[in-house]
Amino acid sequence: YPILGDANQRVPEPTRVNILVRQVLPQLSVFMFQQARFYSIIKSSNIIGDYKMTTAENKLNINTFYPEESLEITNIDYREEKILIQMRSITNSCTCPKCKHTTDKYHGTYIRRVQDLPILGKGVQLEIKAHEYDCINSECSITSIAETFDGFLNTYSRMTERCADFICTLALETSCEGCARICRKLGIKISGDTVIRLLLKKYENLPEP
């Protein structure tokens, strides 16, 4: 049995899981309440055009959940196991991460598939058609630049920043393995090892005192 609480007290695994759930339920309650309205609207409505509800009682522009200045929703596919939100980049320039030069020399497009926060246990996957640019600085060693969406989605990330922040907060309140089990129940695909890597990455990015 894993040790929990008192160093001399051993708690059976089912009891440990129950304690972990009770610890995080107060923190999850606000998050789940905020997601509930979004979930019910997607499930019961036909979302077309600019993705606004046409009923007099409720109106929701789903684009406001994402950086409207750089991403545009093109389609929402509601499936049994997850919600797939397809998006495309609407940027026309990018900053080189090495030389910091801004370029508008278009190179091509590529597809990014990332996880976002779940909606009442339904996993949310974003399929983003992003741009790639050429660095215009001849002295820079980087030739092509995959654009990032700072504050929302960083380079090579497989989940949005808000999803990573939620996972790290949950892990700090419970444990890495406990966090991974709870996330899987909520619809986020992650392992305990990945949670550890996320925490280490957050720690490395902290400003020096």
Backbone as a chain_set.jsonl record, in Angstrom:
{"seq": "YPILGDANQRVPEPTRVNILVRQVLPQLSVFMFQQARFYSIIKSSNIIGDYKMTTAENKLNINTFYPEESLEITNIDYREEKILIQMRSITNSCTCPKCKHTTDKYHGTYIRRVQDLPILGKGVQLEIKAHEYDCINSECSITSIAETFDGFLNTYSRMTERCADFICTLALETSCEGCARICRKLGIKISGDTVIRLLLKKYENLPEP", "coords": {"N": [[0.823, -1.211, 0.0], [0.449, 2.287, -0.771], [2.012, 5.085, 0.891], [0.358, 7.6, 2.733], [-0.253, 10.801, 4.057], [0.323, 10.598, 7.438], [3.566, 9.489, 8.195], [3.844, 6.975, 9.241], [1.544, 5.715, 8.671], [-0.261, 3.535, 6.688], [-2.248, 3.467, 3.864], [-4.892, 1.839, 2.21], [-5.094, 1.439, -1.387], [-7.712, 2.045, -2.681], [-8.839, 3.715, -0.705], [-6.989, 5.752, -0.675], [-7.321, 6.891, -3.262], [-9.927, 7.84, -2.973], [-9.515, 9.818, -1.046], [-7.847, 11.556, -2.46], [-9.59, 12.429, -4.475], [-11.509, 13.774, -2.905], [-9.936, 15.85, -2.043], [-9.457, 17.384, -4.312], [-11.918, 17.996, -5.389], [-13.264, 20.434, -4.471], [-11.722, 22.342, -5.846], [-12.131, 21.634, -8.461], [-14.815, 22.116, -8.834], [-15.615, 24.759, -9.512], [-14.371, 24.994, -11.996], [-15.695, 22.935, -13.456], [-18.323, 23.887, -13.392], [-18.15, 26.197, -14.956], [-17.592, 25.038, -17.388], [-19.91, 23.659, -17.945], [-22.041, 25.121, -19.099], [-21.023, 25.761, -21.638], [-20.745, 23.17, -22.691], [-23.426, 22.189, -22.771], [-24.567, 23.903, -24.603], [-23.161, 23.353, -26.971], [-23.921, 20.677, -27.362], [-26.71, 20.702, -27.7], [-27.293, 22.378, -29.796], [-27.252, 23.744, -33.133], [-24.399, 24.847, -34.491], [-23.421, 27.427, -36.43], [-22.152, 29.563, -39.101], [-20.856, 32.407, -37.613], [-20.636, 31.047, -35.294], [-22.52, 31.683, -33.318], [-25.135, 31.525, -30.927], [-28.57, 31.404, -31.797], [-30.821, 31.593, -30.342], [-33.03, 33.451, -28.198], [-32.547, 33.359, -25.501], [-29.948, 32.45, -24.881], [-26.686, 33.33, -25.859], [-23.686, 32.709, -27.453], [-20.399, 33.192, -28.377], [-18.105, 31.207, -29.625], [-15.58, 31.693, -30.494], [-14.468, 33.472, -28.723], [-13.294, 32.006, -26.732], [-10.796, 31.522, -27.527], [-7.681, 32.885, -28.857], [-8.639, 35.478, -30.659], [-7.331, 37.181, -32.374], [-5.461, 35.729, -33.728], [-6.352, 33.142, -34.334], [-8.936, 31.272, -35.946], [-12.04, 29.69, -35.78], [-13.074, 27.001, -37.754], [-14.629, 24.722, -37.936], [-16.703, 22.573, -35.918], [-16.769, 19.473, -34.522], [-18.782, 17.302, -32.999], [-18.312, 14.478, -31.216], [-18.765, 11.077, -30.009], [-16.808, 10.341, -28.139], [-15.196, 12.56, -27.868], [-14.725, 16.137, -28.408], [-14.052, 17.73, -31.333], [-12.379, 20.489, -32.412], [-11.833, 22.408, -35.116], [-9.439, 24.627, -36.416], [-7.948, 27.571, -37.896], [-4.975, 29.406, -38.646], [-4.778, 32.946, -38.705], [-2.785, 34.724, -38.95], [-0.249, 36.965, -40.286], [2.419, 37.295, -40.049], [5.49, 36.551, -38.259], [7.673, 36.11, -35.437], [11.077, 35.469, -35.227], [12.385, 33.047, -33.074], [15.059, 33.046, -32.355], [16.775, 35.131, -33.52], [15.05, 37.21, -33.268], [13.938, 38.718, -35.288], [11.234, 40.0, -37.181], [9.219, 38.392, -39.517], [7.456, 38.18, -42.621], [7.496, 36.42, -44.606], [6.068, 33.94, -46.168], [6.071, 30.427, -45.742], [4.745, 27.889, -45.643], [2.123, 25.587, -44.619], [1.039, 23.662, -41.761], [-0.345, 20.973, -39.816], [-1.454, 21.045, -36.502], [-2.162, 19.096, -33.713], [-3.655, 19.26, -30.687], [-4.366, 19.027, -27.143], [-7.056, 20.42, -25.25], [-8.691, 22.008, -22.418], [-11.017, 19.778, -20.887], [-14.576, 19.183, -21.419], [-16.896, 18.616, -19.217], [-15.976, 15.933, -18.859], [-15.674, 15.16, -21.479], [-13.196, 14.806, -23.801], [-11.31, 17.402, -25.349], [-10.117, 18.177, -28.433], [-7.946, 20.121, -30.357], [-7.557, 20.957, -33.69], [-5.327, 22.463, -35.494], [-4.631, 24.487, -38.214], [-1.754, 25.682, -38.902], [0.684, 28.295, -39.651], [3.853, 28.466, -41.332], [6.903, 30.185, -41.442], [9.599, 31.826, -43.243], [12.759, 32.789, -42.059], [13.994, 36.034, -42.432], [16.448, 37.01, -41.891], [19.623, 36.843, -42.927], [21.862, 36.108, -41.516], [21.02, 34.466, -39.542], [20.76, 31.245, -38.087], [18.488, 29.76, -38.235], [16.171, 28.612, -40.548], [13.44, 28.112, -41.234], [10.376, 28.954, -39.556], [8.177, 27.791, -37.201], [5.106, 28.96, -36.323], [4.094, 30.294, -33.149], [1.625, 30.611, -30.562], [1.674, 32.709, -28.36], [1.158, 32.47, -24.881], [-1.097, 31.008, -25.24], [-0.617, 28.683, -26.834], [2.369, 27.046, -27.124], [5.569, 26.451, -28.802], [5.883, 23.198, -30.102], [4.267, 22.175, -28.114], [1.867, 19.882, -26.828], [-0.502, 20.392, -25.733], [-2.764, 23.01, -24.701], [-1.734, 26.045, -23.039], [-3.335, 26.727, -20.847], [-4.455, 24.292, -20.222], [-2.18, 22.857, -19.469], [-1.447, 24.373, -17.238], [-3.584, 23.855, -15.518], [-3.221, 21.105, -15.056], [-0.722, 21.078, -13.768], [-1.313, 22.528, -11.43], [-3.172, 20.812, -10.254], [-1.543, 18.574, -9.856], [0.279, 19.52, -7.949], [-1.364, 19.747, -5.775], [-2.111, 17.169, -5.291], [-0.736, 14.375, -6.341], [1.667, 13.281, -8.792], [0.973, 10.847, -10.118], [-1.602, 10.505, -9.083], [-2.801, 12.827, -10.075], [-2.67, 12.273, -12.841], [-4.442, 10.101, -13.038], [-6.885, 11.28, -12.31], [-7.113, 13.212, -14.317], [-7.381, 11.603, -16.585], [-9.891, 10.537, -16.089], [-11.368, 12.818, -16.465], [-11.076, 13.244, -19.121], [-8.679, 14.025, -20.219], [-5.838, 12.995, -21.822], [-3.097, 11.706, -20.401], [-0.012, 10.825, -18.774], [1.602, 9.827, -15.675], [4.37, 10.294, -15.867], [4.464, 12.26, -17.843], [3.213, 14.341, -16.507], [5.17, 14.899, -14.586], [7.201, 15.865, -16.279], [5.962, 18.182, -17.216], [5.8, 19.7, -14.846], [8.541, 20.039, -14.292], [9.268, 21.545, -16.515], [7.764, 23.876, -16.087], [9.029, 24.732, -13.767], [11.636, 25.226, -14.689], [11.161, 27.415, -16.288], [10.631, 29.433, -14.556], [11.214, 32.763, -13.347], [14.439, 33.932, -12.356], [15.299, 34.463, -8.915]], "CA": [[0.0, 0.0, 0.0], [1.221, 3.528, -0.765], [1.94, 5.86, 2.122], [-0.351, 8.866, 2.593], [-0.442, 11.507, 5.322], [1.285, 10.24, 8.467], [4.627, 8.635, 7.644], [3.699, 5.618, 9.771], [0.211, 5.212, 8.344], [-0.407, 3.013, 5.335], [-3.656, 3.544, 3.486], [-5.183, 1.052, 1.004], [-5.204, 2.225, -2.616], [-9.032, 2.655, -2.898], [-9.013, 4.823, 0.229], [-6.115, 6.831, -1.138], [-7.969, 7.535, -4.395], [-11.067, 8.604, -2.461], [-8.998, 11.016, -0.381], [-7.377, 12.457, -3.513], [-10.752, 13.029, -5.123], [-12.101, 14.751, -1.987], [-9.041, 16.994, -1.955], [-9.484, 18.231, -5.504], [-13.274, 18.33, -5.812], [-13.58, 21.864, -4.339], [-11.052, 23.125, -6.888], [-12.702, 21.3, -9.762], [-16.225, 22.471, -8.919], [-15.749, 25.999, -10.277], [-13.989, 24.673, -13.367], [-16.748, 22.145, -14.081], [-19.504, 24.734, -13.556], [-17.915, 27.078, -16.089], [-17.636, 24.248, -18.611], [-21.225, 23.051, -18.131], [-22.844, 25.915, -20.021], [-20.454, 25.569, -22.959], [-21.042, 21.805, -23.11], [-24.847, 22.038, -23.075], [-24.859, 24.664, -25.81], [-22.634, 22.606, -28.119], [-24.643, 19.424, -27.553], [-28.12, 20.883, -28.037], [-27.489, 23.441, -30.773], [-26.557, 23.723, -34.402], [-23.523, 25.998, -34.469], [-23.117, 27.75, -37.813], [-21.76, 30.945, -39.308], [-19.823, 32.877, -36.698], [-20.747, 30.216, -34.105], [-23.317, 32.339, -32.3], [-26.456, 30.982, -30.687], [-29.608, 32.248, -32.357], [-31.949, 31.686, -29.432], [-33.087, 34.715, -27.476], [-32.141, 33.182, -24.117], [-28.512, 32.249, -24.729], [-25.843, 33.648, -26.992], [-22.301, 32.385, -27.144], [-19.441, 33.225, -29.479], [-17.069, 30.271, -29.2], [-14.274, 32.255, -30.822], [-13.924, 34.222, -27.587], [-12.537, 31.086, -25.892], [-9.493, 31.376, -28.151], [-7.14, 34.19, -29.289], [-9.322, 35.845, -31.897], [-6.445, 37.928, -33.264], [-4.561, 34.833, -34.451], [-6.988, 31.875, -34.683], [-10.345, 31.327, -36.337], [-12.68, 28.368, -35.797], [-13.66, 26.67, -39.051], [-15.61, 23.642, -37.807], [-16.776, 21.879, -34.636], [-17.279, 18.119, -34.725], [-19.133, 16.706, -31.714], [-18.25, 13.028, -31.313], [-19.159, 10.375, -28.788], [-15.722, 10.277, -27.165], [-14.508, 13.843, -27.733], [-15.155, 17.26, -29.235], [-12.96, 18.152, -32.209], [-12.526, 21.87, -32.872], [-10.868, 22.692, -36.175], [-9.116, 26.049, -36.455], [-6.886, 27.97, -38.823], [-4.262, 30.623, -38.274], [-5.073, 34.115, -39.544], [-1.655, 35.648, -38.824], [0.483, 37.245, -41.526], [3.829, 37.499, -39.731], [5.985, 35.746, -37.138], [8.963, 36.556, -34.906], [12.05, 34.394, -35.088], [12.709, 32.865, -31.652], [16.496, 33.173, -32.109], [17.303, 36.467, -33.827], [13.994, 38.162, -32.908], [13.471, 39.471, -36.446], [9.858, 39.707, -37.604], [9.163, 38.05, -40.934], [6.151, 37.904, -43.229], [7.778, 35.552, -45.754], [5.29, 32.715, -45.954], [6.749, 29.2, -46.188], [3.773, 26.823, -45.855], [1.215, 25.31, -43.508], [1.118, 22.337, -41.175], [-1.459, 20.7, -38.909], [-1.111, 20.75, -35.104], [-3.251, 18.487, -32.932], [-3.332, 19.477, -29.275], [-5.46, 18.881, -26.189], [-7.481, 21.587, -24.489], [-9.439, 21.619, -21.234], [-12.202, 18.972, -21.199], [-15.906, 19.722, -21.142], [-17.668, 17.605, -18.492], [-15.49, 14.589, -19.131], [-15.423, 14.983, -22.903], [-11.919, 15.356, -24.221], [-11.371, 18.425, -26.398], [-8.923, 18.203, -29.273], [-7.87, 21.206, -31.33], [-6.822, 20.659, -34.923], [-4.993, 23.816, -35.93], [-3.869, 24.658, -39.455], [-0.853, 26.78, -38.565], [1.595, 28.771, -40.692], [5.301, 28.374, -41.175], [7.509, 31.325, -42.12], [11.048, 31.811, -43.456], [13.462, 33.896, -41.413], [14.57, 36.911, -43.459], [17.787, 37.395, -41.452], [20.586, 35.948, -43.593], [22.876, 35.682, -40.553], [20.386, 33.579, -38.564], [20.916, 29.828, -38.429], [17.156, 29.187, -38.426], [15.65, 28.905, -41.888], [11.979, 28.179, -41.192], [9.854, 29.209, -38.22], [6.814, 27.346, -36.924], [4.551, 30.021, -35.484], [3.54, 29.969, -31.844], [0.551, 31.488, -30.109], [2.179, 32.94, -27.007], [0.135, 32.57, -23.85], [-2.144, 30.03, -25.517], [-0.002, 27.442, -27.308], [3.778, 27.277, -27.421], [6.194, 25.57, -29.784], [5.956, 21.763, -29.847], [3.356, 21.764, -27.037], [0.776, 19.001, -27.241], [-1.708, 20.862, -25.049], [-2.779, 24.451, -24.511], [-1.1, 26.49, -21.799], [-4.293, 26.672, -19.744], [-4.593, 22.887, -19.86], [-0.956, 22.508, -18.737], [-1.512, 25.044, -15.93], [-4.543, 23.116, -14.703], [-2.607, 19.835, -14.678], [0.334, 21.346, -12.786], [-1.964, 22.898, -10.17], [-3.748, 19.593, -9.708], [-0.441, 17.709, -9.408], [0.847, 20.08, -6.726], [-2.314, 19.528, -4.691], [-2.273, 15.721, -5.07], [0.539, 13.754, -6.706], [1.732, 13.169, -10.254], [0.171, 9.708, -10.551], [-3.001, 10.807, -8.761], [-3.245, 13.829, -11.05], [-2.864, 11.615, -14.137], [-5.663, 9.292, -12.979], [-8.042, 12.18, -12.31], [-7.184, 13.824, -15.653], [-7.925, 10.616, -17.529], [-11.333, 10.473, -15.838], [-11.965, 14.046, -17.001], [-10.972, 13.244, -20.58], [-7.352, 14.479, -20.638], [-4.938, 11.865, -21.964], [-1.786, 12.062, -19.857], [0.576, 9.84, -17.86], [2.308, 10.408, -14.555], [5.676, 10.773, -16.329], [4.246, 13.521, -18.544], [2.947, 15.343, -15.474], [6.474, 15.261, -14.03], [7.892, 16.704, -17.259], [5.303, 19.49, -17.221], [6.217, 20.414, -13.643], [9.938, 20.426, -14.467], [9.3, 22.621, -17.506], [7.274, 25.082, -15.411], [10.074, 25.154, -12.826], [12.762, 25.775, -15.447], [10.771, 28.695, -16.876], [10.418, 30.438, -13.517], [12.263, 33.785, -13.331], [15.418, 33.808, -11.289], [15.033, 35.401, -7.816]], "C": [[0.855, 1.258, 0.0], [1.021, 4.296, 0.531], [1.245, 7.184, 1.849], [-0.48, 9.496, 3.965], [0.666, 11.171, 6.296], [2.294, 9.247, 7.895], [4.498, 7.195, 8.101], [2.362, 4.99, 9.417], [0.174, 4.753, 6.892], [-1.894, 2.904, 5.011], [-3.884, 2.71, 2.24], [-5.416, 1.953, -0.192], [-6.589, 2.814, -2.837], [-9.277, 3.839, -1.98], [-8.188, 6.018, -0.206], [-6.755, 7.593, -2.29], [-9.147, 8.377, -3.929], [-10.61, 9.896, -1.797], [-8.521, 12.035, -1.415], [-8.53, 13.172, -4.184], [-11.384, 14.084, -4.227], [-11.244, 16.011, -1.891], [-9.209, 17.938, -3.142], [-10.877, 18.633, -5.939], [-13.62, 19.806, -5.617], [-12.941, 22.714, -5.424], [-11.657, 22.859, -8.255], [-14.121, 21.827, -9.932], [-16.438, 23.729, -9.754], [-15.444, 25.759, -11.739], [-15.099, 23.925, -14.107], [-18.001, 22.982, -14.317], [-19.351, 25.634, -14.769], [-18.01, 26.319, -17.406], [-19.045, 23.766, -18.95], [-22.054, 23.806, -19.164], [-22.362, 25.742, -21.455], [-20.83, 24.202, -23.527], [-22.495, 21.666, -23.554], [-25.221, 22.769, -24.353], [-24.383, 23.924, -27.047], [-23.505, 21.386, -28.422], [-26.043, 19.645, -28.111], [-28.353, 21.851, -29.175], [-26.762, 23.141, -32.068], [-25.723, 24.994, -34.477], [-23.064, 26.276, -35.891], [-22.617, 29.18, -37.887], [-20.632, 31.344, -38.387], [-19.943, 32.203, -35.356], [-21.478, 30.925, -32.969], [-24.655, 31.635, -32.165], [-27.493, 31.946, -31.222], [-30.822, 32.357, -31.454], [-31.876, 32.979, -28.648], [-32.517, 34.585, -26.074], [-30.627, 33.142, -23.956], [-27.784, 32.602, -26.019], [-24.39, 33.408, -26.595], [-21.472, 32.431, -28.415], [-18.233, 32.392, -29.063], [-15.681, 30.808, -29.513], [-13.644, 32.981, -29.646], [-13.168, 33.329, -26.614], [-11.096, 30.948, -26.376], [-8.988, 32.738, -28.616], [-7.681, 34.59, -30.658], [-8.42, 36.567, -32.881], [-5.552, 37.011, -34.094], [-5.2, 33.517, -34.894], [-8.464, 32.072, -34.999], [-10.908, 29.905, -36.4], [-13.349, 28.153, -37.151], [-14.724, 25.579, -38.964], [-15.549, 23.055, -36.401], [-17.464, 20.541, -34.863], [-17.524, 17.479, -33.357], [-19.203, 15.195, -31.88], [-18.579, 12.393, -29.968], [-18.081, 10.445, -27.719], [-15.016, 11.61, -26.956], [-15.177, 14.902, -28.597], [-13.938, 17.737, -30.019], [-13.267, 19.558, -32.728], [-11.426, 22.15, -33.882], [-10.701, 24.201, -36.305], [-8.068, 26.307, -37.525], [-6.255, 29.275, -38.356], [-4.625, 31.739, -39.234], [-3.958, 35.161, -39.408], [-1.017, 35.884, -40.191], [1.954, 37.557, -41.267], [4.195, 36.662, -38.508], [7.354, 36.273, -36.719], [9.883, 35.363, -34.719], [12.444, 34.252, -33.616], [14.193, 33.066, -31.328], [16.997, 34.591, -32.333], [16.301, 37.582, -33.541], [13.561, 39.069, -34.064], [12.04, 39.043, -36.785], [9.839, 39.475, -39.112], [7.724, 37.825, -41.385], [6.316, 37.041, -44.482], [7.168, 34.18, -45.503], [6.024, 31.51, -46.541], [5.755, 28.069, -46.49], [2.862, 26.675, -44.653], [1.461, 23.898, -42.985], [-0.015, 22.202, -40.164], [-0.916, 20.37, -37.519], [-2.344, 20.197, -34.404], [-2.871, 18.527, -31.46], [-4.583, 19.284, -28.42], [-5.766, 20.223, -25.535], [-8.24, 21.1, -23.263], [-10.692, 20.837, -21.611], [-13.495, 19.703, -20.869], [-16.737, 18.599, -20.54], [-17.264, 16.181, -18.877], [-15.256, 14.289, -20.591], [-14.083, 15.601, -23.24], [-12.108, 16.346, -25.357], [-10.046, 18.43, -27.143], [-9.031, 19.351, -30.262], [-7.035, 20.75, -32.517], [-6.563, 21.993, -35.617], [-4.166, 23.77, -37.215], [-3.01, 25.906, -39.282], [0.069, 27.112, -39.731], [3.049, 28.513, -40.318], [5.927, 29.474, -42.017], [9.011, 31.102, -42.296], [11.656, 33.014, -42.755], [14.18, 34.72, -42.483], [15.969, 37.394, -43.079], [18.798, 36.401, -42.013], [21.641, 35.419, -42.626], [22.309, 34.719, -39.503], [20.498, 32.127, -39.025], [19.575, 29.134, -38.66], [16.628, 29.593, -39.792], [14.134, 29.032, -41.896], [11.508, 28.255, -39.751], [8.425, 28.698, -38.135], [6.196, 28.326, -35.936], [4.015, 29.464, -34.165], [2.432, 30.964, -31.528], [0.802, 31.74, -28.63], [1.036, 33.158, -26.021], [-1.005, 31.594, -24.042], [-1.565, 28.686, -25.912], [1.422, 27.737, -27.738], [4.329, 26.237, -28.39], [6.282, 24.141, -29.275], [5.042, 21.293, -28.701], [2.238, 20.893, -27.596], [-0.518, 19.311, -26.494], [-1.613, 22.374, -24.877], [-2.154, 24.804, -23.173], [-2.07, 26.413, -20.624], [-4.525, 25.238, -19.289], [-3.375, 22.438, -19.054], [-0.961, 23.135, -17.345], [-2.455, 24.309, -14.987], [-3.928, 21.817, -14.192], [-1.543, 20.055, -13.611], [-0.259, 21.722, -11.434], [-2.543, 21.673, -9.482], [-2.666, 18.671, -9.152], [0.16, 18.211, -8.1], [-0.069, 19.855, -5.529], [-2.485, 18.045, -4.36], [-0.926, 15.033, -5.229], [0.521, 13.59, -8.215], [0.872, 12.016, -10.764], [-1.312, 9.935, -10.253], [-3.588, 11.817, -9.72], [-3.547, 13.185, -12.39], [-4.147, 10.794, -14.152], [-6.91, 10.175, -13.037], [-8.218, 12.82, -13.686], [-7.767, 12.856, -16.671], [-9.426, 10.453, -17.34], [-12.045, 11.678, -16.428], [-11.889, 14.109, -18.522], [-9.652, 13.77, -21.11], [-6.422, 13.268, -20.677], [-3.542, 12.272, -21.513], [-1.325, 10.954, -18.916], [1.274, 10.57, -16.718], [3.661, 10.969, -14.95], [5.536, 12.116, -17.057], [3.944, 14.649, -17.572], [4.253, 15.82, -14.854], [7.225, 16.187, -14.986], [7.281, 18.099, -17.325], [5.743, 20.326, -16.028], [7.663, 20.892, -13.759], [10.07, 21.589, -15.452], [8.836, 23.936, -16.895], [8.349, 25.632, -14.468], [11.234, 25.805, -13.561], [12.445, 27.146, -16.021], [10.502, 29.775, -15.848], [11.536, 31.477, -13.564], [13.196, 33.611, -12.149], [15.145, 34.845, -10.191], [16.07, 36.537, -7.786]], "O": [[1.876, 1.31, 0.687], [-0.013, 4.17, 1.187], [1.518, 7.826, 0.835], [-0.784, 8.805, 4.938], [1.835, 11.431, 6.013], [1.928, 8.294, 7.206], [4.987, 6.286, 7.43], [2.077, 3.861, 9.817], [0.536, 5.5, 5.983], [-2.68, 2.335, 5.768], [-3.131, 2.855, 1.278], [-5.875, 3.086, -0.048], [-6.675, 3.999, -3.16], [-9.846, 4.848, -2.396], [-8.636, 7.161, -0.115], [-6.734, 8.824, -2.296], [-9.355, 9.488, -4.416], [-11.237, 10.943, -1.963], [-8.759, 13.234, -1.267], [-8.464, 14.375, -4.434], [-11.756, 15.159, -4.697], [-11.763, 17.108, -1.684], [-9.112, 19.155, -2.988], [-11.022, 19.525, -6.776], [-14.22, 20.4, -6.513], [-13.534, 23.692, -5.879], [-11.695, 23.745, -9.109], [-14.588, 21.973, -11.061], [-17.33, 23.772, -10.603], [-16.152, 26.246, -12.621], [-15.406, 24.245, -15.255], [-18.674, 22.811, -15.334], [-20.301, 25.822, -15.53], [-18.449, 26.867, -18.418], [-19.343, 23.494, -20.113], [-22.698, 23.19, -20.013], [-23.166, 25.595, -22.376], [-21.189, 24.088, -24.699], [-22.765, 21.085, -24.605], [-26.087, 22.317, -25.102], [-25.091, 23.862, -28.052], [-23.794, 21.091, -29.582], [-26.513, 18.845, -28.921], [-29.505, 22.133, -29.504], [-25.789, 22.387, -32.098], [-26.27, 26.096, -34.523], [-22.386, 25.444, -36.495], [-22.642, 29.919, -36.902], [-19.577, 30.709, -38.371], [-19.417, 32.709, -34.365], [-21.108, 30.789, -31.803], [-25.243, 31.2, -33.155], [-27.329, 33.161, -31.12], [-31.75, 33.112, -31.744], [-30.798, 33.54, -28.455], [-32.053, 35.571, -25.503], [-30.08, 33.723, -23.018], [-28.202, 32.229, -27.115], [-23.934, 33.85, -25.54], [-21.805, 31.786, -29.41], [-17.429, 32.828, -28.238], [-14.707, 30.42, -28.867], [-12.421, 33.098, -29.572], [-12.462, 33.842, -25.746], [-10.272, 30.326, -25.707], [-9.786, 33.665, -28.757], [-7.225, 34.091, -31.686], [-8.691, 36.578, -34.082], [-4.944, 37.461, -35.065], [-4.643, 32.834, -35.753], [-9.144, 32.913, -34.41], [-10.304, 29.022, -37.01], [-14.092, 29.008, -37.634], [-15.616, 25.509, -39.81], [-14.493, 23.038, -35.769], [-18.598, 20.486, -35.337], [-16.576, 17.153, -32.642], [-20.059, 14.687, -32.605], [-18.66, 13.065, -28.94], [-18.383, 10.589, -26.534], [-14.306, 11.778, -25.965], [-16.064, 14.613, -29.4], [-12.918, 18.103, -29.436], [-14.279, 19.784, -33.392], [-10.24, 22.133, -33.551], [-11.675, 24.954, -36.306], [-7.394, 25.392, -37.996], [-6.911, 30.127, -37.756], [-4.765, 31.512, -40.436], [-4.161, 36.336, -39.714], [-1.216, 35.11, -41.127], [2.658, 38.027, -42.161], [3.325, 36.134, -37.815], [8.1, 36.812, -37.536], [9.498, 34.362, -34.117], [12.801, 35.243, -32.979], [14.553, 33.237, -30.163], [17.583, 35.191, -31.432], [16.656, 38.761, -33.565], [12.891, 40.078, -33.841], [11.692, 37.867, -36.684], [10.379, 40.27, -39.881], [6.888, 37.34, -40.622], [5.408, 36.939, -45.307], [7.689, 33.377, -44.729], [6.527, 31.551, -47.664], [5.909, 27.367, -47.49], [2.833, 27.536, -43.774], [2.019, 23.052, -43.683], [-0.575, 23.201, -39.712], [-0.033, 19.526, -37.372], [-3.432, 20.765, -34.495], [-1.893, 17.908, -31.04], [-5.709, 19.368, -28.912], [-4.879, 21.043, -25.299], [-8.416, 19.894, -23.089], [-11.37, 21.203, -22.571], [-13.506, 20.698, -20.145], [-17.227, 17.729, -21.261], [-18.111, 15.34, -19.179], [-14.686, 13.247, -20.915], [-13.859, 16.786, -22.994], [-12.962, 16.155, -26.223], [-8.989, 18.659, -26.556], [-10.057, 19.537, -30.917], [-5.937, 20.219, -32.351], [-7.452, 22.573, -36.24], [-3.137, 23.099, -37.285], [-3.469, 27.03, -39.485], [0.221, 26.329, -40.668], [3.404, 28.365, -39.148], [5.537, 29.681, -43.167], [9.616, 30.296, -41.59], [11.134, 34.126, -42.845], [14.885, 34.173, -43.332], [16.609, 38.106, -43.852], [18.818, 35.239, -41.607], [22.254, 34.384, -42.89], [23.055, 34.215, -38.663], [20.348, 31.828, -40.209], [19.533, 28.039, -39.22], [16.636, 30.771, -40.149], [13.595, 29.96, -42.5], [12.134, 27.708, -38.843], [7.562, 29.121, -38.904], [6.709, 28.501, -34.83], [3.551, 28.326, -34.087], [2.325, 32.019, -32.152], [0.228, 31.082, -27.763], [0.093, 33.907, -26.276], [-1.795, 31.367, -23.125], [-1.977, 27.655, -25.382], [1.658, 28.574, -28.609], [3.65, 25.275, -28.748], [6.707, 23.904, -28.144], [5.056, 20.11, -28.361], [1.731, 21.135, -28.691], [-1.504, 18.582, -26.608], [-0.524, 22.947, -24.905], [-2.055, 23.961, -22.281], [-1.663, 26.068, -19.515], [-4.763, 24.99, -18.107], [-3.519, 21.718, -18.066], [-0.53, 22.506, -16.379], [-2.164, 24.157, -13.8], [-4.096, 21.467, -13.024], [-1.471, 19.293, -12.647], [0.24, 21.281, -10.398], [-2.416, 21.516, -8.267], [-2.848, 18.058, -8.1], [0.512, 17.41, -7.234], [0.4, 19.781, -4.393], [-2.951, 17.701, -3.274], [-0.076, 15.108, -4.341], [-0.525, 13.743, -8.847], [0.126, 12.178, -11.729], [-2.173, 9.601, -11.066], [-4.74, 11.689, -10.136], [-4.558, 13.501, -13.018], [-4.865, 10.782, -15.152], [-7.873, 9.853, -13.732], [-9.343, 12.957, -14.168], [-8.561, 13.252, -17.525], [-10.157, 10.254, -18.31], [-13.198, 11.576, -16.846], [-12.56, 14.933, -19.145], [-9.503, 13.949, -22.318], [-6.243, 12.591, -19.664], [-2.883, 13.084, -22.162], [-2.14, 10.237, -18.335], [1.506, 11.777, -16.787], [4.071, 12.008, -14.434], [6.38, 12.999, -16.909], [4.368, 15.785, -17.783], [4.427, 17.016, -14.621], [7.816, 17.178, -14.557], [8.001, 19.087, -17.473], [6.027, 21.516, -16.168], [7.98, 22.017, -13.373], [10.876, 22.498, -15.253], [9.428, 24.986, -17.145], [8.552, 26.843, -14.384], [11.761, 26.823, -13.113], [13.348, 27.957, -16.223], [10.18, 30.907, -16.207], [12.692, 31.121, -13.795], [12.779, 33.191, -11.069], [14.797, 35.986, -10.498], [15.999, 37.416, -6.927]]}, "num_chains": 1, "name": "protein.A"}
